[in-house]
């Protein structure tokens, strides 16, 4: 690995067998299998302290099932333009709700 590689890339888990919490991996796989079968399972909510492998698990499950991963964080929508658009959309929705009453 290059010396300039950032910490999170250097220690990113490469295979699901690397996870210490086997039951978490099994539950994630079961959820993904249901989704692949066309069922609509409840959303899979990954939580925990920083560094426990939430993102790694999501990436590796997506890889195992051949899914394209789309990652988005709450901070991605906190810029000025997004907030202005959000206010306009809220006003339009409110207008539609009032008009339908």
C-alpha positions in Angstrom: 0.0 0.0 0.0 1.3 3.4 -0.8 2.5 5.5 2.1 0.2 8.4 1.0 -3.0 6.2 1.3 -5.5 7.6 3.7 -6.3 5.7 6.9 -9.9 4.8 6.0 -8.8 3.3 2.7 -5.8 1.5 4.2 -7.8 -0.3 6.8 -11.0 -0.8 4.8 -12.2 -4.4 5.1 -11.9 -6.2 1.8 -14.0 -9.4 2.6 -17.0 -10.1 4.8 -15.1 -12.8 6.6 -13.0 -10.1 8.2 -15.9 -8.9 10.3 -15.8 -10.0 13.9 -19.6 -9.7 14.4 -20.7 -12.7 12.3 -24.4 -12.3 13.3 -24.5 -8.8 11.9 -23.1 -10.0 8.6 -25.6 -12.8 8.5 -28.5 -10.5 9.2 -27.3 -8.1 6.5 -27.0 -10.9 4.0 -30.5 -12.2 4.9 -31.9 -8.7 4.4 -30.1 -8.4 1.0 -31.4 -11.8 -0.1 -35.0 -10.8 0.7 -34.5 -7.6 -1.3 -33.0 -9.6 -4.3 -36.0 -11.9 -4.1 -38.3 -9.0 -4.8 -39.6 -8.8 -1.2 -39.8 -5.4 0.6 -38.1 -5.9 3.9 -38.0 -3.1 6.4 -35.0 -0.8 5.9 -31.7 -2.0 7.2 -30.4 0.5 9.7 -26.7 0.3 10.4 -25.6 2.1 13.5 -22.6 2.2 15.9 -19.6 4.2 16.9 -17.2 5.4 14.3 -14.9 2.8 12.9 -17.0 -0.3 13.7 -17.5 -1.1 10.0 -20.9 0.2 9.0 -19.8 1.6 5.7 -17.5 -1.4 5.0 -20.5 -3.7 5.6 -22.7 -1.7 3.2 -20.0 -1.7 0.5 -19.2 -5.4 0.8 -22.9 -6.5 0.8 -23.4 -4.4 -2.3 -20.4 -6.0 -3.9 -21.5 -9.5 -3.0 -25.0 -9.0 -4.5 -23.7 -7.1 -7.6 -25.4 -3.9 -6.6 -24.3 -0.4 -7.5 -23.9 1.6 -4.3 -25.2 5.1 -4.1 -23.9 6.9 -1.0 -25.4 10.2 0.3 -24.8 12.0 3.6 -27.1 14.5 5.3 -24.4 17.1 4.9 -24.6 16.7 1.1 -27.9 18.6 1.3 -26.9 21.5 3.6 -25.6 24.0 1.1 -27.4 27.3 0.4 -28.8 26.2 -3.0 -30.3 23.0 -1.6 -31.9 24.8 1.3 -33.5 27.4 -1.0 -34.9 24.7 -3.3 -36.2 22.8 -0.3 -38.1 25.9 0.9 -39.7 26.3 -2.6 -40.7 22.7 -2.7 -42.2 22.9 0.8 -44.3 25.9 -0.3 -45.5 24.0 -3.4 -46.5 21.0 -1.3 -48.3 23.1 1.2 -50.1 24.9 -1.6 -51.2 21.6 -3.1 -52.4 20.3 0.3 -54.4 23.5 0.9 -55.9 23.4 -2.6 -57.0 19.8 -2.2 -58.9 20.5 1.1 
